[in-house]
Amino acid sequence: MKKFAVLITAVITLSCTSKNPQTGAQSSALSPSAPPASYTPRIGVAVSTGSRTCLAIQNGNLASGSPVTLVTPTLPQSFTQAELGAASQSPCPISKDVNPSLSSYDLHVTGASLPKLTPLIGVLGTSAAFSQQNNNVQADLDQNGKTELFRACSANDGLYLTVWSGTPTTGTVVWHGFYYDPNNAAAGPPCTSKETAGQ
């Protein structure tokens, strides 16, 4: 009887635990508060070159055909919808040296013209949660009533890209990336220490 009670308890515990399909993280329905969202497997750096549009992201398990929203973080900001293609054999050209922690994917964009060799922030998911206000893109990425904002700033060797909870430069950085471009260092405002540190 004692073994049966232990088995029932184990089944109840497992049924109250779910796995996030995009991050692989487990969350329990019994926990009083959910852990903070991890944006790393959901957001990456994208770029459109003369021959392709691609995304570099710390997630090697993405399915072809998944929707991706591309945000142009330099002013005036804009966003457009894309679709994830197959994993790419050649790295997306966003950094000087290949970063082994990043996976590269081809992107398919229809009906929109993307600026060439300009860094984009690629967010997994549809553009339903995105809107534009005063030349800035905003989104409720977790549909929790809190708005995230996007920003690009200039450093000596390229652009730091950030997603903020709250106002950029004074709020909280929830994601950051980097686009190597020493020839176009003045494309955005100067970076703050929060942006270069990603905190």
ROPAKOL-928319 format. One record per atom (N, C-alpha, C): residue number from 1; atom name; x, y, z. Coordinates in nm, 2 decimals, padded with zeros to 4 digits. Example, Ala and Ser with C-alpha at 12.3 -4.5 7.8 and 13.67 -1.06 7.14 Angstrom:
<nodes>
nr / atom / u / v / w
1 / N / 01.32 / -00.57 / 00.78
1 / CA / 01.23 / -00.45 / 00.78
1 / C / 01.32 / -00.33 / 00.78
2 / N / 01.28 / -00.22 / 00.71
2 / CA / 01.37 / -00.11 / 00.71
2 / C / 01.29 / 00.00 / 00.79
</nodes>
This chain:
<nodes>
nr / atom / u / v / w
1 / N / 00.08 / -00.12 / 00.00
1 / CA / 00.00 / 00.00 / 00.00
1 / C / 00.09 / 00.13 / 00.00
2 / N / 00.20 / 00.12 / 00.08
2 / CA / 00.29 / 00.24 / 00.08
2 / C / 00.35 / 00.26 / -00.05
3 / N / 00.39 / 00.15 / -00.13
3 / CA / 00.45 / 00.17 / -00.26
3 / C / 00.35 / 00.23 / -00.36
4 / N / 00.22 / 00.19 / -00.34
4 / CA / 00.12 / 00.24 / -00.43
4 / C / 00.10 / 00.39 / -00.41
5 / N / 00.10 / 00.44 / -00.28
5 / CA / 00.09 / 00.58 / -00.25
5 / C / 00.21 / 00.66 / -00.31
6 / N / 00.33 / 00.60 / -00.30
6 / CA / 00.45 / 00.67 / -00.36
6 / C / 00.43 / 00.68 / -00.51
7 / N / 00.38 / 00.58 / -00.57
7 / CA / 00.36 / 00.58 / -00.72
7 / C / 00.26 / 00.69 / -00.76
8 / N / 00.15 / 00.70 / -00.69
8 / CA / 00.05 / 00.80 / -00.72
8 / C / 00.11 / 00.94 / -00.70
9 / N / 00.19 / 00.96 / -00.60
9 / CA / 00.25 / 01.09 / -00.57
9 / C / 00.34 / 01.13 / -00.69
10 / N / 00.42 / 01.03 / -00.74
10 / CA / 00.51 / 01.05 / -00.85
10 / C / 00.44 / 01.09 / -00.97
11 / N / 00.33 / 01.02 / -01.00
11 / CA / 00.25 / 01.05 / -01.12
11 / C / 00.19 / 01.19 / -01.12
12 / N / 00.14 / 01.23 / -01.00
12 / CA / 00.08 / 01.36 / -00.98
12 / C / 00.19 / 01.47 / -01.00
13 / N / 00.31 / 01.45 / -00.95
13 / CA / 00.42 / 01.54 / -00.96
13 / C / 00.46 / 01.56 / -01.11
14 / N / 00.47 / 01.45 / -01.18
14 / CA / 00.51 / 01.45 / -01.32
14 / C / 00.41 / 01.52 / -01.41
15 / N / 00.28 / 01.50 / -01.37
15 / CA / 00.17 / 01.56 / -01.46
15 / C / 00.16 / 01.71 / -01.43
16 / N / 00.22 / 01.76 / -01.33
16 / CA / 00.21 / 01.90 / -01.30
16 / C / 00.34 / 01.97 / -01.35
17 / N / 00.43 / 01.90 / -01.42
17 / CA / 00.55 / 01.96 / -01.47
17 / C / 00.54 / 01.96 / -01.62
18 / N / 00.56 / 02.07 / -01.68
18 / CA / 00.56 / 02.08 / -01.83
18 / C / 00.69 / 02.12 / -01.88
19 / N / 00.72 / 02.09 / -02.01
19 / CA / 00.84 / 02.13 / -02.07
19 / C / 00.82 / 02.23 / -02.18
20 / N / 00.89 / 02.34 / -02.17
20 / CA / 00.88 / 02.45 / -02.27
20 / C / 00.94 / 02.40 / -02.40
21 / N / 00.86 / 02.39 / -02.52
21 / CA / 00.92 / 02.33 / -02.64
21 / C / 01.03 / 02.41 / -02.70
22 / N / 01.04 / 02.54 / -02.68
22 / CA / 01.14 / 02.62 / -02.74
22 / C / 01.27 / 02.62 / -02.66
23 / N / 01.26 / 02.62 / -02.53
23 / CA / 01.38 / 02.63 / -02.45
23 / C / 01.42 / 02.50 / -02.39
24 / N / 01.33 / 02.41 / -02.38
24 / CA / 01.36 / 02.28 / -02.32
24 / C / 01.36 / 02.29 / -02.17
25 / N / 01.33 / 02.40 / -02.11
25 / CA / 01.33 / 02.42 / -01.97
25 / C / 01.20 / 02.37 / -01.91
26 / N / 01.21 / 02.31 / -01.79
26 / CA / 01.09 / 02.26 / -01.72
26 / C / 01.03 / 02.36 / -01.63
27 / N / 00.90 / 02.37 / -01.62
27 / CA / 00.84 / 02.46 / -01.52
27 / C / 00.73 / 02.38 / -01.45
28 / N / 00.71 / 02.40 / -01.33
28 / CA / 00.61 / 02.32 / -01.25
28 / C / 00.49 / 02.41 / -01.22
29 / N / 00.37 / 02.35 / -01.24
29 / CA / 00.25 / 02.42 / -01.21
29 / C / 00.23 / 02.44 / -01.06
30 / N / 00.31 / 02.36 / -00.98
30 / CA / 00.30 / 02.37 / -00.84
30 / C / 00.38 / 02.48 / -00.78
31 / N / 00.48 / 02.54 / -00.86
31 / CA / 00.57 / 02.64 / -00.81
31 / C / 00.49 / 02.77 / -00.80
32 / N / 00.51 / 02.85 / -00.69
32 / CA / 00.43 / 02.98 / -00.67
32 / C / 00.46 / 03.08 / -00.77
33 / N / 00.58 / 03.09 / -00.83
33 / CA / 00.61 / 03.19 / -00.93
33 / C / 00.70 / 03.13 / -01.04
34 / N / 00.67 / 03.17 / -01.16
34 / CA / 00.75 / 03.11 / -01.27
34 / C / 00.89 / 03.17 / -01.28
35 / N / 00.99 / 03.10 / -01.32
35 / CA / 01.12 / 03.16 / -01.33
35 / C / 01.13 / 03.26 / -01.44
36 / N / 01.22 / 03.36 / -01.44
36 / CA / 01.23 / 03.46 / -01.54
36 / C / 01.25 / 03.40 / -01.68
37 / N / 01.19 / 03.46 / -01.78
37 / CA / 01.20 / 03.40 / -01.92
37 / C / 01.34 / 03.41 / -01.96
38 / N / 01.38 / 03.31 / -02.04
38 / CA / 01.52 / 03.31 / -02.10
38 / C / 01.50 / 03.34 / -02.25
39 / N / 01.55 / 03.45 / -02.29
39 / CA / 01.53 / 03.50 / -02.43
39 / C / 01.64 / 03.44 / -02.52
40 / N / 01.75 / 03.39 / -02.47
40 / CA / 01.86 / 03.35 / -02.55
40 / C / 01.83 / 03.25 / -02.66
41 / N / 01.75 / 03.14 / -02.63
41 / CA / 01.71 / 03.05 / -02.74
41 / C / 01.60 / 03.10 / -02.83
42 / N / 01.55 / 03.22 / -02.80
42 / CA / 01.43 / 03.27 / -02.88
42 / C / 01.47 / 03.39 / -02.96
43 / N / 01.59 / 03.46 / -02.94
43 / CA / 01.63 / 03.58 / -03.01
43 / C / 01.77 / 03.56 / -03.06
44 / N / 01.79 / 03.61 / -03.18
44 / CA / 01.93 / 03.61 / -03.24
44 / C / 01.95 / 03.73 / -03.32
45 / N / 02.07 / 03.73 / -03.39
45 / CA / 02.11 / 03.84 / -03.48
45 / C / 02.09 / 03.79 / -03.62
46 / N / 02.03 / 03.87 / -03.70
46 / CA / 02.01 / 03.84 / -03.84
46 / C / 02.07 / 03.95 / -03.93
47 / N / 02.09 / 03.91 / -04.05
47 / CA / 02.14 / 04.01 / -04.15
47 / C / 02.10 / 03.96 / -04.29
48 / N / 02.08 / 04.06 / -04.38
48 / CA / 02.05 / 04.03 / -04.52
48 / C / 02.17 / 04.08 / -04.60
49 / N / 02.23 / 03.98 / -04.67
49 / CA / 02.35 / 04.02 / -04.75
49 / C / 02.30 / 04.02 / -04.90
50 / N / 02.39 / 04.03 / -04.99
50 / CA / 02.36 / 04.03 / -05.13
50 / C / 02.30 / 03.90 / -05.18
51 / N / 02.34 / 03.79 / -05.11
51 / CA / 02.30 / 03.66 / -05.15
51 / C / 02.20 / 03.58 / -05.06
52 / N / 02.19 / 03.62 / -04.94
52 / CA / 02.10 / 03.55 / -04.85
52 / C / 02.06 / 03.64 / -04.73
53 / N / 01.96 / 03.59 / -04.66
53 / CA / 01.92 / 03.65 / -04.53
53 / C / 01.93 / 03.53 / -04.43
54 / N / 02.00 / 03.56 / -04.32
54 / CA / 02.02 / 03.45 / -04.22
54 / C / 02.01 / 03.50 / -04.08
55 / N / 02.00 / 03.40 / -03.99
55 / CA / 01.99 / 03.42 / -03.85
55 / C / 02.10 / 03.34 / -03.77
56 / N / 02.17 / 03.41 / -03.68
56 / CA / 02.26 / 03.34 / -03.59
56 / C / 02.20 / 03.34 / -03.45
57 / N / 02.18 / 03.23 / -03.39
57 / CA / 02.11 / 03.22 / -03.26
57 / C / 02.17 / 03.10 / -03.18
58 / N / 02.16 / 03.11 / -03.05
58 / CA / 02.21 / 03.01 / -02.96
58 / C / 02.10 / 02.90 / -02.94
59 / N / 02.06 / 02.83 / -03.05
59 / CA / 01.96 / 02.73 / -03.05
59 / C / 01.98 / 02.65 / -03.17
60 / N / 02.02 / 02.52 / -03.15
60 / CA / 02.04 / 02.43 / -03.27
60 / C / 01.93 / 02.34 / -03.30
61 / N / 01.81 / 02.37 / -03.23
61 / CA / 01.70 / 02.27 / -03.25
61 / C / 01.57 / 02.34 / -03.30
62 / N / 01.59 / 02.43 / -03.39
62 / CA / 01.47 / 02.50 / -03.45
62 / C / 01.42 / 02.43 / -03.57
63 / N / 01.29 / 02.43 / -03.59
63 / CA / 01.22 / 02.36 / -03.70
63 / C / 01.21 / 02.46 / -03.82
64 / N / 01.24 / 02.40 / -03.93
64 / CA / 01.22 / 02.48 / -04.06
64 / C / 01.07 / 02.51 / -04.07
65 / N / 01.05 / 02.63 / -04.12
65 / CA / 00.91 / 02.68 / -04.13
65 / C / 00.86 / 02.76 / -04.01
66 / N / 00.93 / 02.77 / -03.91
66 / CA / 00.89 / 02.84 / -03.79
66 / C / 00.89 / 02.99 / -03.82
67 / N / 00.79 / 03.07 / -03.77
67 / CA / 00.79 / 03.21 / -03.80
67 / C / 00.89 / 03.29 / -03.72
68 / N / 00.95 / 03.39 / -03.78
68 / CA / 01.05 / 03.48 / -03.71
68 / C / 01.01 / 03.62 / -03.75
69 / N / 01.01 / 03.71 / -03.64
69 / CA / 00.99 / 03.85 / -03.67
69 / C / 01.12 / 03.92 / -03.67
70 / N / 01.15 / 03.99 / -03.77
70 / CA / 01.28 / 04.06 / -03.79
70 / C / 01.26 / 04.21 / -03.75
71 / N / 01.33 / 04.26 / -03.65
71 / CA / 01.32 / 04.40 / -03.61
71 / C / 01.45 / 04.47 / -03.65
72 / N / 01.43 / 04.58 / -03.72
72 / CA / 01.54 / 04.67 / -03.75
72 / C / 01.55 / 04.77 / -03.63
73 / N / 01.66 / 04.75 / -03.55
73 / CA / 01.67 / 04.83 / -03.43
73 / C / 01.73 / 04.97 / -03.44
74 / N / 01.78 / 05.00 / -03.56
74 / CA / 01.83 / 05.14 / -03.59
74 / C / 01.71 / 05.22 / -03.63
75 / N / 01.71 / 05.35 / -03.60
75 / CA / 01.60 / 05.44 / -03.63
75 / C / 01.60 / 05.48 / -03.77
76 / N / 01.48 / 05.49 / -03.83
76 / CA / 01.35 / 05.46 / -03.77
76 / C / 01.33 / 05.31 / -03.77
77 / N / 01.29 / 05.25 / -03.66
77 / CA / 01.27 / 05.11 / -03.64
77 / C / 01.15 / 05.06 / -03.72
78 / N / 01.16 / 04.93 / -03.76
78 / CA / 01.05 / 04.86 / -03.83
78 / C / 01.06 / 04.71 / -03.80
79 / N / 00.96 / 04.64 / -03.84
79 / CA / 00.96 / 04.50 / -03.83
79 / C / 00.89 / 04.43 / -03.94
80 / N / 00.93 / 04.31 / -03.97
80 / CA / 00.87 / 04.23 / -04.08
80 / C / 00.87 / 04.09 / -04.05
81 / N / 00.79 / 04.01 / -04.11
81 / CA / 00.78 / 03.87 / -04.08
81 / C / 00.87 / 03.79 / -04.18
82 / N / 00.93 / 03.68 / -04.13
82 / CA / 01.01 / 03.59 / -04.21
82 / C / 00.98 / 03.45 / -04.16
83 / N / 01.04 / 03.36 / -04.24
83 / CA / 01.02 / 03.21 / -04.20
83 / C / 01.15 / 03.15 / -04.20
84 / N / 01.17 / 03.06 / -04.10
84 / CA / 01.30 / 02.99 / -04.08
84 / C / 01.31 / 02.89 / -04.19
85 / N / 01.43 / 02.89 / -04.25
85 / CA / 01.47 / 02.78 / -04.34
85 / C / 01.55 / 02.68 / -04.27
86 / N / 01.62 / 02.60 / -04.35
86 / CA / 01.71 / 02.50 / -04.30
86 / C / 01.83 / 02.55 / -04.23
87 / N / 01.89 / 02.47 / -04.15
87 / CA / 02.01 / 02.51 / -04.08
87 / C / 02.12 / 02.53 / -04.19
88 / N / 02.20 / 02.63 / -04.18
88 / CA / 02.29 / 02.67 / -04.28
88 / C / 02.43 / 02.60 / -04.25
89 / N / 02.50 / 02.56 / -04.36
89 / CA / 02.63 / 02.50 / -04.34
89 / C / 02.74 / 02.61 / -04.32
90 / N / 02.71 / 02.73 / -04.37
90 / CA / 02.80 / 02.84 / -04.35
90 / C / 02.75 / 02.94 / -04.25
91 / N / 02.83 / 02.99 / -04.16
91 / CA / 02.79 / 03.08 / -04.06
91 / C / 02.73 / 03.21 / -04.11
92 / N / 02.63 / 03.26 / -04.04
92 / CA / 02.57 / 03.39 / -04.07
92 / C / 02.68 / 03.49 / -04.04
93 / N / 02.71 / 03.58 / -04.14
93 / CA / 02.83 / 03.68 / -04.12
93 / C / 02.80 / 03.79 / -04.03
94 / N / 02.79 / 03.76 / -03.90
94 / CA / 02.76 / 03.87 / -03.80
94 / C / 02.88 / 03.90 / -03.71
95 / N / 02.98 / 03.82 / -03.71
95 / CA / 03.10 / 03.84 / -03.63
95 / C / 03.23 / 03.82 / -03.70
96 / N / 03.33 / 03.87 / -03.65
96 / CA / 03.47 / 03.86 / -03.71
96 / C / 03.51 / 03.72 / -03.71
97 / N / 03.50 / 03.65 / -03.60
97 / CA / 03.54 / 03.51 / -03.59
97 / C / 03.41 / 03.43 / -03.56
98 / N / 03.41 / 03.30 / -03.61
98 / CA / 03.30 / 03.21 / -03.60
98 / C / 03.28 / 03.18 / -03.45
99 / N / 03.16 / 03.20 / -03.40
99 / CA / 03.12 / 03.17 / -03.26
99 / C / 03.06 / 03.03 / -03.26
100 / N / 03.13 / 02.93 / -03.20
100 / CA / 03.08 / 02.79 / -03.20
100 / C / 02.95 / 02.77 / -03.13
101 / N / 02.91 / 02.87 / -03.04
101 / CA / 02.78 / 02.85 / -02.96
101 / C / 02.66 / 02.89 / -03.04
102 / N / 02.68 / 02.95 / -03.16
102 / CA / 02.57 / 03.00 / -03.24
102 / C / 02.54 / 02.90 / -03.35
103 / N / 02.42 / 02.88 / -03.38
103 / CA / 02.37 / 02.80 / -03.50
103 / C / 02.32 / 02.90 / -03.60
104 / N / 02.34 / 02.88 / -03.73
104 / CA / 02.29 / 02.96 / -03.83
104 / C / 02.18 / 02.90 / -03.91
105 / N / 02.09 / 02.98 / -03.95
105 / CA / 01.97 / 02.93 / -04.03
105 / C / 01.95 / 03.03 / -04.14
106 / N / 01.90 / 02.98 / -04.26
106 / CA / 01.86 / 03.07 / -04.36
106 / C / 01.72 / 03.12 / -04.33
107 / N / 01.69 / 03.24 / -04.38
107 / CA / 01.56 / 03.29 / -04.36
107 / C / 01.49 / 03.32 / -04.49
108 / N / 01.36 / 03.31 / -04.50
108 / CA / 01.29 / 03.34 / -04.62
108 / C / 01.20 / 03.46 / -04.59
109 / N / 01.21 / 03.57 / -04.66
109 / CA / 01.13 / 03.69 / -04.65
109 / C / 01.06 / 03.71 / -04.78
110 / N / 00.93 / 03.73 / -04.77
110 / CA / 00.85 / 03.76 / -04.89
110 / C / 00.77 / 03.89 / -04.87
111 / N / 00.77 / 03.97 / -04.97
111 / CA / 00.69 / 04.09 / -04.97
111 / C / 00.75 / 04.21 / -04.89
112 / N / 00.88 / 04.19 / -04.86
112 / CA / 00.94 / 04.30 / -04.79
112 / C / 01.09 / 04.32 / -04.84
113 / N / 01.14 / 04.44 / -04.84
113 / CA / 01.27 / 04.46 / -04.88
113 / C / 01.35 / 04.50 / -04.75
114 / N / 01.45 / 04.42 / -04.72
114 / CA / 01.53 / 04.44 / -04.60
114 / C / 01.66 / 04.52 / -04.63
115 / N / 01.70 / 04.61 / -04.55
115 / CA / 01.82 / 04.68 / -04.57
115 / C / 01.94 / 04.59 / -04.57
116 / N / 02.03 / 04.60 / -04.67
116 / CA / 02.15 / 04.51 / -04.68
116 / C / 02.25 / 04.55 / -04.58
117 / N / 02.31 / 04.44 / -04.52
117 / CA / 02.43 / 04.45 / -04.43
117 / C / 02.40 / 04.54 / -04.31
118 / N / 02.27 / 04.54 / -04.27
118 / CA / 02.23 / 04.61 / -04.15
118 / C / 02.18 / 04.51 / -04.05
119 / N / 02.23 / 04.51 / -03.92
119 / CA / 02.19 / 04.41 / -03.83
119 / C / 02.04 / 04.42 / -03.79
120 / N / 01.99 / 04.30 / -03.78
120 / CA / 01.84 / 04.28 / -03.74
120 / C / 01.84 / 04.20 / -03.62
121 / N / 01.73 / 04.22 / -03.54
121 / CA / 01.71 / 04.13 / -03.42
121 / C / 01.60 / 04.03 / -03.47
122 / N / 01.63 / 03.90 / -03.47
122 / CA / 01.53 / 03.80 / -03.51
122 / C / 01.47 / 03.74 / -03.38
123 / N / 01.34 / 03.75 / -03.38
123 / CA / 01.26 / 03.70 / -03.26
123 / C / 01.17 / 03.58 / -03.31
124 / N / 01.19 / 03.46 / -03.25
124 / CA / 01.11 / 03.35 / -03.29
124 / C / 00.96 / 03.38 / -03.25
125 / N / 00.87 / 03.35 / -03.35
125 / CA / 00.73 / 03.37 / -03.32
125 / C / 00.67 / 03.47 / -03.42
126 / N / 00.54 / 03.48 / -03.43
126 / CA / 00.48 / 03.57 / -03.52
126 / C / 00.49 / 03.72 / -03.48
127 / N / 00.45 / 03.80 / -03.57
127 / CA / 00.46 / 03.95 / -03.54
127 / C / 00.33 / 04.00 / -03.47
128 / N / 00.24 / 03.91 / -03.42
128 / CA / 00.12 / 03.95 / -03.36
128 / C / 00.13 / 04.04 / -03.24
129 / N / 00.24 / 04.01 / -03.16
129 / CA / 00.26 / 04.09 / -03.04
129 / C / 00.34 / 04.22 / -03.06
130 / N / 00.37 / 04.25 / -03.19
130 / CA / 00.46 / 04.36 / -03.22
130 / C / 00.37 / 04.48 / -03.27
131 / N / 00.42 / 04.60 / -03.24
131 / CA / 00.36 / 04.72 / -03.28
131 / C / 00.46 / 04.83 / -03.30
132 / N / 00.43 / 04.94 / -03.36
132 / CA / 00.52 / 05.05 / -03.38
132 / C / 00.46 / 05.18 / -03.32
133 / N / 00.54 / 05.25 / -03.25
133 / CA / 00.50 / 05.38 / -03.19
133 / C / 00.62 / 05.48 / -03.19
134 / N / 00.59 / 05.59 / -03.25
134 / CA / 00.70 / 05.70 / -03.25
134 / C / 00.83 / 05.65 / -03.31
135 / N / 00.83 / 05.58 / -03.42
135 / CA / 00.94 / 05.52 / -03.49
135 / C / 01.02 / 05.42 / -03.41
136 / N / 00.95 / 05.36 / -03.30
136 / CA / 01.01 / 05.25 / -03.22
136 / C / 00.92 / 05.13 / -03.23
137 / N / 00.98 / 05.01 / -03.24
137 / CA / 00.91 / 04.89 / -03.23
137 / C / 00.90 / 04.84 / -03.08
138 / N / 00.79 / 04.79 / -03.05
138 / CA / 00.77 / 04.74 / -02.91
138 / C / 00.69 / 04.61 / -02.93
139 / N / 00.71 / 04.52 / -02.83
139 / CA / 00.64 / 04.39 / -02.83
139 / C / 00.62 / 04.34 / -02.69
140 / N / 00.51 / 04.27 / -02.67
140 / CA / 00.49 / 04.20 / -02.54
140 / C / 00.53 / 04.05 / -02.57
141 / N / 00.66 / 04.02 / -02.55
141 / CA / 00.71 / 03.90 / -02.60
141 / C / 00.66 / 03.78 / -02.52
142 / N / 00.62 / 03.80 / -02.40
142 / CA / 00.57 / 03.69 / -02.31
142 / C / 00.42 / 03.70 / -02.29
143 / N / 00.35 / 03.80 / -02.36
143 / CA / 00.21 / 03.82 / -02.34
143 / C / 00.17 / 03.83 / -02.19
144 / N / 00.25 / 03.91 / -02.12
144 / CA / 00.22 / 03.92 / -01.97
144 / C / 00.19 / 04.06 / -01.94
145 / N / 00.16 / 04.15 / -02.04
145 / CA / 00.12 / 04.29 / -02.02
145 / C / 00.24 / 04.38 / -02.01
146 / N / 00.36 / 04.33 / -02.01
146 / CA / 00.48 / 04.41 / -02.00
146 / C / 00.55 / 04.42 / -02.14
147 / N / 00.58 / 04.55 / -02.18
147 / CA / 00.63 / 04.57 / -02.31
147 / C / 00.78 / 04.57 / -02.32
148 / N / 00.84 / 04.50 / -02.42
148 / CA / 00.98 / 04.50 / -02.44
148 / C / 01.01 / 04.59 / -02.56
149 / N / 01.13 / 04.66 / -02.55
149 / CA / 01.17 / 04.76 / -02.65
149 / C / 01.31 / 04.72 / -02.71
150 / N / 01.34 / 04.77 / -02.83
150 / CA / 01.46 / 04.73 / -02.90
150 / C / 01.55 / 04.85 / -02.92
151 / N / 01.68 / 04.82 / -02.93
151 / CA / 01.78 / 04.93 / -02.94
151 / C / 01.91 / 04.88 / -03.01
152 / N / 01.97 / 04.96 / -03.08
152 / CA / 02.11 / 04.94 / -03.14
152 / C / 02.19 / 05.06 / -03.10
153 / N / 02.32 / 05.03 / -03.06
153 / CA / 02.41 / 05.14 / -03.02
153 / C / 02.54 / 05.11 / -03.08
154 / N / 02.62 / 05.21 / -03.10
154 / CA / 02.75 / 05.20 / -03.17
154 / C / 02.87 / 05.19 / -03.08
155 / N / 02.96 / 05.10 / -03.11
155 / CA / 03.09 / 05.09 / -03.05
155 / C / 03.20 / 05.10 / -03.16
156 / N / 03.32 / 05.09 / -03.12
156 / CA / 03.43 / 05.10 / -03.21
156 / C / 03.43 / 05.00 / -03.32
157 / N / 03.39 / 04.87 / -03.29
157 / CA / 03.40 / 04.76 / -03.38
157 / C / 03.27 / 04.71 / -03.43
158 / N / 03.16 / 04.78 / -03.40
158 / CA / 03.03 / 04.73 / -03.45
158 / C / 02.91 / 04.79 / -03.37
159 / N / 02.80 / 04.71 / -03.37
159 / CA / 02.68 / 04.75 / -03.31
159 / C / 02.64 / 04.65 / -03.20
160 / N / 02.60 / 04.70 / -03.08
160 / CA / 02.54 / 04.62 / -02.98
160 / C / 02.39 / 04.63 / -03.00
161 / N / 02.33 / 04.51 / -03.00
161 / CA / 02.18 / 04.50 / -03.01
161 / C / 02.12 / 04.46 / -02.88
162 / N / 02.02 / 04.52 / -02.83
162 / CA / 01.96 / 04.49 / -02.70
162 / C / 01.81 / 04.49 / -02.71
163 / N / 01.75 / 04.40 / -02.62
163 / CA / 01.61 / 04.40 / -02.60
163 / C / 01.59 / 04.44 / -02.45
164 / N / 01.50 / 04.53 / -02.42
164 / CA / 01.48 / 04.59 / -02.29
164 / C / 01.35 / 04.56 / -02.23
165 / N / 01.34 / 04.54 / -02.11
165 / CA / 01.21 / 04.54 / -02.03
165 / C / 01.21 / 04.68 / -01.97
166 / N / 01.12 / 04.76 / -02.01
166 / CA / 01.13 / 04.90 / -01.97
166 / C / 01.20 / 04.99 / -02.07
167 / N / 01.22 / 05.11 / -02.03
167 / CA / 01.29 / 05.21 / -02.12
167 / C / 01.43 / 05.17 / -02.15
168 / N / 01.47 / 05.17 / -02.28
168 / CA / 01.61 / 05.15 / -02.31
168 / C / 01.71 / 05.24 / -02.24
169 / N / 01.82 / 05.19 / -02.20
169 / CA / 01.93 / 05.25 / -02.12
169 / C / 01.90 / 05.27 / -01.97
170 / N / 01.77 / 05.27 / -01.93
170 / CA / 01.74 / 05.28 / -01.79
170 / C / 01.66 / 05.16 / -01.74
171 / N / 01.61 / 05.08 / -01.83
171 / CA / 01.53 / 04.96 / -01.78
171 / C / 01.63 / 04.84 / -01.76
172 / N / 01.58 / 04.72 / -01.79
172 / CA / 01.66 / 04.60 / -01.77
172 / C / 01.68 / 04.53 / -01.90
173 / N / 01.81 / 04.50 / -01.93
173 / CA / 01.85 / 04.43 / -02.05
173 / C / 01.80 / 04.28 / -02.04
174 / N / 01.72 / 04.23 / -02.13
174 / CA / 01.67 / 04.09 / -02.12
174 / C / 01.74 / 04.01 / -02.23
175 / N / 01.80 / 04.07 / -02.33
175 / CA / 01.88 / 04.00 / -02.43
175 / C / 01.97 / 04.10 / -02.49
176 / N / 02.09 / 04.05 / -02.53
176 / CA / 02.19 / 04.13 / -02.60
176 / C / 02.26 / 04.05 / -02.71
177 / N / 02.30 / 04.11 / -02.81
177 / CA / 02.38 / 04.05 / -02.92
177 / C / 02.48 / 04.15 / -02.98
178 / N / 02.56 / 04.11 / -03.07
178 / CA / 02.66 / 04.20 / -03.12
178 / C / 02.67 / 04.17 / -03.27
179 / N / 02.69 / 04.28 / -03.35
179 / CA / 02.71 / 04.27 / -03.50
179 / C / 02.84 / 04.34 / -03.53
180 / N / 02.94 / 04.26 / -03.58
180 / CA / 03.07 / 04.32 / -03.61
180 / C / 03.06 / 04.40 / -03.74
181 / N / 03.10 / 04.53 / -03.73
181 / CA / 03.09 / 04.62 / -03.84
181 / C / 03.18 / 04.74 / -03.81
182 / N / 03.31 / 04.73 / -03.82
182 / CA / 03.40 / 04.84 / -03.79
182 / C / 03.39 / 04.96 / -03.89
183 / N / 03.33 / 04.93 / -04.00
183 / CA / 03.32 / 05.04 / -04.11
183 / C / 03.20 / 05.12 / -04.09
184 / N / 03.11 / 05.08 / -04.00
184 / CA / 02.98 / 05.16 / -03.99
184 / C / 02.95 / 05.18 / -03.84
185 / N / 03.06 / 05.23 / -03.77
185 / CA / 03.05 / 05.24 / -03.62
185 / C / 02.95 / 05.35 / -03.58
186 / N / 02.91 / 05.44 / -03.66
186 / CA / 02.83 / 05.55 / -03.62
186 / C / 02.68 / 05.53 / -03.66
187 / N / 02.64 / 05.41 / -03.68
187 / CA / 02.50 / 05.38 / -03.72
187 / C / 02.40 / 05.40 / -03.61
188 / N / 02.44 / 05.41 / -03.49
188 / CA / 02.35 / 05.43 / -03.38
188 / C / 02.41 / 05.52 / -03.27
189 / N / 02.34 / 05.55 / -03.17
189 / CA / 02.39 / 05.63 / -03.06
189 / C / 02.50 / 05.56 / -02.99
190 / N / 02.59 / 05.63 / -02.92
190 / CA / 02.69 / 05.57 / -02.84
190 / C / 02.64 / 05.47 / -02.74
191 / N / 02.71 / 05.36 / -02.71
191 / CA / 02.66 / 05.26 / -02.62
191 / C / 02.68 / 05.31 / -02.47
192 / N / 02.59 / 05.26 / -02.39
192 / CA / 02.61 / 05.28 / -02.24
192 / C / 02.68 / 05.15 / -02.19
193 / N / 02.73 / 05.16 / -02.07
193 / CA / 02.80 / 05.04 / -02.01
193 / C / 02.70 / 04.92 / -02.00
194 / N / 02.57 / 04.95 / -01.97
194 / CA / 02.47 / 04.84 / -01.97
194 / C / 02.47 / 04.76 / -02.10
195 / N / 02.48 / 04.84 / -02.21
195 / CA / 02.46 / 04.77 / -02.34
195 / C / 02.59 / 04.69 / -02.37
196 / N / 02.70 / 04.74 / -02.35
196 / CA / 02.83 / 04.67 / -02.38
196 / C / 02.84 / 04.55 / -02.29
197 / N / 02.80 / 04.56 / -02.16
197 / CA / 02.81 / 04.45 / -02.07
197 / C / 02.69 / 04.35 / -02.08
198 / N / 02.58 / 04.39 / -02.15
198 / CA / 02.47 / 04.31 / -02.16
198 / C / 02.39 / 04.29 / -02.03
199 / N / 02.40 / 04.39 / -01.94
199 / CA / 02.33 / 04.37 / -01.81
199 / C / 02.24 / 04.50 / -01.78
</nodes>
